[in-house]
Amino acid sequence: MKIGFIGVGNMGAPMAVNLVAAGHDVTGHDIVTTMPEGVKTATSGVEAVQGAEVVITMLPAASDVEEVAAQVIPAMEKGALFFDGSTAGVACAHRVAEIAKAHGVRAIDAPVSGGIGGAQAATLTFMVGGTKADFDACQDLFSVMGQKAVYCGETGKGQAVKICNNMIAGVSMVVTCEAIALADKLGLDRQTVFDVVSTSTGKTWVMNDYCPMPGIGPKAPSDNDYKPGFTADLMIKDLRLSQDAAAEVDADSPMGARAAEVFAQYVEEEDGSGRDFSSMLLRFEKRGSG
């Protein structure tokens, strides 16, 4: 299959490499990075989509997705598929779908979970919004880049599930780090805390699989000086998307709102920018109750 790939960065690059390894013809474009081996280089997004049956985007923000969509969809073949793997929010998914429809192009929103490690190992989970027919047509691509794809419903539903998932992860990270810092001040051994919490009612993906305590639990970014992984900066973006969606549908989201505030303070006013979101533990280690 001929594939255009726009946004070949930390996540996009290994995904594109896996597509090439599976025999697909991939042409990529990125404004910052060079193409990985096997991926053809395009000098623009419009060039990358020429003749492509599928165009995949992995971009950092909704504004980037909408800008790229407006540029490249008019240059895509009629009937081709615009496959957005970014976490860009529900409203963005609808706006992109409208652009696609106006130009005779199909579109799905298919954000992913699994981080850079999942992209490299092809173990991502895709959450997909769009038509069931387009979801079914992408099964081969999902299987090459990930281990699971879930059809979530019409346009925007993939983004909706993703922001709910990441709100849970963000809130869980804050409270987990808060509790670890409290345990430290209560004189508890961290391994003991892990052994109890990871097998008790407090167990979560954050504690059991992505433990913010270095040297404890499975290998995680905390064991590598909190190199991401998934940055705290991206978690702010996703938490803010969750709050935008909550406001749109009049949903009460006090914990999501507070987690967004805590991550924003850590990244924008302290030293969290560029670090993995599990480095939130460092913030609580430094702080008292004031």
C-alpha positions as CSV (number, residue, x, y, z in Angstrom):
1,M,0.0,0.0,0.0
2,K,1.2,3.5,-0.8
3,I,1.1,5.6,2.4
4,G,1.9,9.2,3.2
5,F,3.0,9.9,6.7
6,I,3.1,13.4,8.2
7,G,4.6,13.9,11.6
8,V,7.5,11.4,11.7
9,G,8.8,12.3,15.2
10,N,9.2,10.3,18.4
11,M,5.9,8.4,17.8
12,G,5.6,8.6,14.1
13,A,9.0,7.4,13.1
14,P,8.8,3.9,14.6
15,M,5.3,3.6,13.3
16,A,6.5,4.4,9.8
17,V,9.4,2.0,10.1
18,N,7.1,-0.8,11.1
19,L,4.9,-0.1,8.0
20,V,8.0,-0.2,5.8
21,A,9.1,-3.5,7.4
22,A,5.7,-4.9,6.5
23,G,6.2,-4.1,2.9
24,H,4.3,-0.8,2.6
25,D,5.6,2.1,0.4
26,V,5.8,5.0,2.9
27,T,6.7,8.6,2.0
28,G,7.1,10.9,5.0
29,H,7.3,14.6,5.9
30,D,8.3,16.3,9.1
31,I,9.3,19.9,9.7
32,V,11.9,19.0,12.3
33,T,13.3,15.4,11.9
34,T,14.9,13.5,9.0
35,M,13.2,10.4,7.8
36,P,14.2,7.0,9.3
37,E,15.7,4.4,7.0
38,G,13.3,3.0,4.5
39,V,10.9,5.9,4.6
40,K,11.0,8.1,1.5
41,T,11.5,11.9,2.1
42,A,9.0,14.5,0.9
43,T,9.8,18.2,1.0
44,S,6.2,19.1,1.9
45,G,3.0,17.5,3.2
46,V,1.4,17.9,-0.2
47,E,4.2,16.0,-1.8
48,A,4.0,13.3,0.8
49,V,0.3,12.6,-0.1
50,Q,0.7,12.3,-3.8
51,G,-0.9,9.1,-5.0
52,A,-1.3,7.8,-1.4
53,E,-4.1,5.4,-0.6
54,V,-3.8,6.3,3.1
55,V,-2.3,9.4,4.7
56,I,-1.4,9.0,8.4
57,T,-0.8,12.0,10.7
58,M,0.9,11.9,14.1
59,L,1.1,15.6,15.2
60,P,1.4,17.3,18.6
61,A,-1.7,19.5,18.7
62,A,-5.1,20.1,17.2
63,S,-4.0,23.2,15.5
64,D,-1.3,21.3,13.7
65,V,-3.8,18.6,12.6
66,E,-6.2,21.1,11.2
67,E,-3.5,23.1,9.4
68,V,-2.1,19.9,7.8
69,A,-5.5,18.6,6.9
70,A,-6.4,21.9,5.2
71,Q,-3.2,21.7,3.2
72,V,-3.1,18.1,2.2
73,I,-6.6,16.8,1.9
74,P,-7.3,18.8,-1.2
75,A,-4.2,17.2,-2.8
76,M,-5.3,13.6,-1.9
77,E,-6.8,11.1,-4.3
78,K,-10.6,10.9,-4.2
79,G,-11.6,8.0,-2.0
80,A,-8.3,8.0,-0.2
81,L,-8.3,7.8,3.6
82,F,-7.0,10.5,6.0
83,F,-6.0,8.6,9.2
84,D,-5.2,10.9,12.1
85,G,-3.4,9.2,14.9
86,S,-2.8,12.4,16.9
87,T,-4.6,13.2,20.2
88,A,-6.4,16.3,19.0
89,G,-9.8,16.4,20.6
90,V,-13.4,15.8,19.5
91,A,-14.0,19.1,17.9
92,C,-10.8,18.8,15.8
93,A,-11.9,15.4,14.6
94,H,-15.2,16.8,13.4
95,R,-13.6,19.7,11.6
96,V,-11.1,17.4,9.8
97,A,-14.0,15.1,8.8
98,E,-15.8,18.0,7.3
99,I,-12.8,19.1,5.2
100,A,-12.4,15.5,4.1
101,K,-16.0,15.1,3.1
102,A,-15.9,18.3,1.0
103,H,-13.0,16.9,-1.0
104,G,-14.3,13.3,-1.5
105,V,-11.8,11.9,1.1
106,R,-12.6,9.4,3.9
107,A,-11.4,10.2,7.4
108,I,-10.9,8.4,10.7
109,D,-9.7,9.7,14.1
110,A,-7.5,7.0,15.5
111,P,-5.5,8.2,18.5
112,V,-3.2,5.8,20.2
113,S,-2.1,4.6,23.6
114,G,1.2,3.0,24.4
115,G,3.8,5.7,24.1
116,I,7.1,5.6,22.3
117,G,7.8,2.1,23.6
118,G,4.5,0.9,22.2
119,A,5.2,2.5,18.8
120,Q,8.6,0.9,18.6
121,A,7.4,-2.6,19.7
122,A,4.2,-2.3,17.6
123,T,2.0,-2.8,20.6
124,L,-0.1,0.4,20.4
125,T,-3.8,0.4,21.1
126,F,-5.9,2.4,18.5
127,M,-9.2,4.0,19.5
128,V,-11.1,4.7,16.3
129,G,-13.9,7.0,15.3
130,G,-15.4,7.1,11.9
131,T,-17.4,4.6,9.8
132,K,-17.2,0.9,10.6
133,A,-16.3,0.2,6.9
134,D,-13.2,2.5,7.2
135,F,-12.2,0.9,10.5
136,D,-12.4,-2.6,8.9
137,A,-10.4,-1.4,5.9
138,C,-7.5,-0.4,8.2
139,Q,-7.2,-3.7,10.0
140,D,-3.9,-4.5,8.3
141,L,-2.4,-1.2,9.2
142,F,-3.6,-1.5,12.8
143,S,-2.0,-5.0,13.1
144,V,1.3,-3.7,11.7
145,M,1.6,-0.7,14.1
146,G,-0.2,-2.1,17.2
147,Q,-1.7,-5.0,19.1
148,K,-5.2,-3.8,19.4
149,A,-7.7,-1.6,17.6
150,V,-11.1,-0.7,19.1
151,Y,-14.0,0.7,17.1
152,C,-15.5,3.4,19.3
153,G,-18.2,4.8,17.0
154,E,-18.8,7.7,14.7
155,T,-16.4,10.5,14.0
156,G,-14.9,12.0,17.2
157,K,-15.6,8.9,19.3
158,G,-11.9,7.7,19.1
159,Q,-10.8,11.1,20.4
160,A,-13.5,11.1,23.1
161,V,-12.3,7.7,24.5
162,K,-8.6,8.8,24.3
163,I,-9.1,12.0,26.3
164,C,-11.1,10.1,29.0
165,N,-8.3,7.5,29.1
166,N,-5.6,10.1,29.5
167,M,-7.6,12.0,32.1
168,I,-7.6,8.8,34.2
169,A,-3.9,8.4,33.6
170,G,-3.1,12.1,34.5
171,V,-5.2,12.1,37.7
172,S,-3.8,8.7,38.7
173,M,-0.2,10.0,38.3
174,V,-0.8,13.0,40.4
175,V,-2.4,11.1,43.3
176,T,0.1,8.3,43.1
177,C,3.0,10.7,43.3
178,E,1.3,12.6,46.1
179,A,0.8,9.3,48.1
180,I,4.4,8.2,47.5
181,A,5.7,11.6,48.8
182,L,3.5,11.2,51.8
183,A,4.8,7.7,52.4
184,D,8.4,9.0,52.3
185,K,7.6,11.6,54.9
186,L,5.9,8.9,57.1
187,G,9.2,7.0,57.0
188,L,8.0,4.1,54.8
189,D,10.3,2.1,52.6
190,R,9.4,2.6,48.9
191,Q,9.7,-1.1,48.0
192,T,7.3,-1.9,50.8
193,V,4.9,0.7,49.5
194,F,5.0,-0.8,46.1
195,D,4.6,-4.4,47.3
196,V,1.5,-3.4,49.2
197,V,-0.2,-0.9,46.8
198,S,0.5,-3.0,43.7
199,T,-1.4,-5.9,45.1
200,S,-4.1,-4.0,47.0
201,T,-7.0,-1.7,46.3
202,G,-4.7,1.2,45.3
203,K,-3.2,-0.7,42.4
204,T,-3.3,1.2,39.0
205,W,-1.5,1.1,35.7
206,V,0.6,4.0,37.0
207,M,1.9,2.1,40.0
208,N,2.0,-1.4,38.6
209,D,3.3,-0.8,35.0
210,Y,4.8,2.8,35.0
211,C,6.0,3.2,38.5
212,P,7.3,6.7,39.2
213,M,9.7,5.4,41.8
214,P,13.2,4.7,40.2
215,G,14.4,1.1,40.6
216,I,11.0,-0.3,41.7
217,G,8.6,-2.3,39.6
218,P,8.9,-2.9,35.8
219,K,11.4,-0.8,33.8
220,A,9.9,2.7,33.3
221,P,11.1,6.2,32.5
222,S,11.8,6.8,36.2
223,D,14.7,4.3,35.7
224,N,16.1,6.5,33.0
225,D,16.2,9.9,34.8
226,Y,12.6,10.5,33.6
227,K,13.4,10.7,30.0
228,P,10.0,10.4,28.1
229,G,8.0,8.2,27.5
230,F,5.2,10.6,27.5
231,T,6.0,14.2,28.5
232,A,4.3,16.2,31.2
233,D,3.8,18.8,28.5
234,L,1.7,16.4,26.4
235,M,-0.3,15.4,29.5
236,I,-1.2,19.1,30.0
237,K,-2.5,19.2,26.5
238,D,-4.6,16.1,26.9
239,L,-6.0,17.1,30.3
240,R,-7.0,20.5,28.8
241,L,-8.7,18.7,25.9
242,S,-10.6,16.7,28.5
243,Q,-11.7,19.9,30.2
244,D,-12.7,21.5,26.9
245,A,-14.9,18.4,26.2
246,A,-16.3,18.5,29.7
247,A,-17.3,22.1,29.3
248,E,-18.8,21.4,25.9
249,V,-21.2,18.7,27.2
250,D,-21.6,20.3,30.7
251,A,-19.9,17.4,32.6
252,D,-18.6,17.9,36.1
253,S,-14.8,17.1,36.1
254,P,-13.2,18.5,39.3
255,M,-10.4,16.0,39.5
256,G,-9.5,16.4,35.8
257,A,-9.5,20.1,36.3
258,R,-7.2,20.0,39.3
259,A,-4.8,17.6,37.6
260,A,-4.6,19.9,34.7
261,E,-3.7,22.8,37.1
262,V,-1.1,20.7,38.9
263,F,0.6,19.6,35.6
264,A,0.4,23.2,34.2
265,Q,2.2,24.5,37.3
266,Y,4.8,21.8,37.2
267,V,5.6,22.4,33.5
268,E,5.0,26.1,33.1
269,E,6.2,27.5,36.4
270,E,8.6,24.8,37.7
271,D,11.0,22.4,36.0
272,G,8.8,19.7,34.5
273,S,8.9,20.7,30.8
274,G,10.5,17.9,28.6
275,R,10.4,15.3,31.4
276,D,8.2,12.2,31.5
277,F,4.9,12.8,33.2
278,S,5.9,10.4,35.9
279,S,8.5,12.9,37.0
280,M,5.6,14.6,38.9
281,L,7.0,12.6,41.8
282,L,10.0,15.0,41.9
283,R,7.6,17.9,42.3
284,F,6.0,16.4,45.4
285,E,9.4,15.4,46.8
286,K,10.4,19.0,46.9
287,R,7.1,20.4,48.3
288,G,5.5,20.7,51.6
289,S,1.9,21.5,52.3
290,G,2.3,25.1,51.5
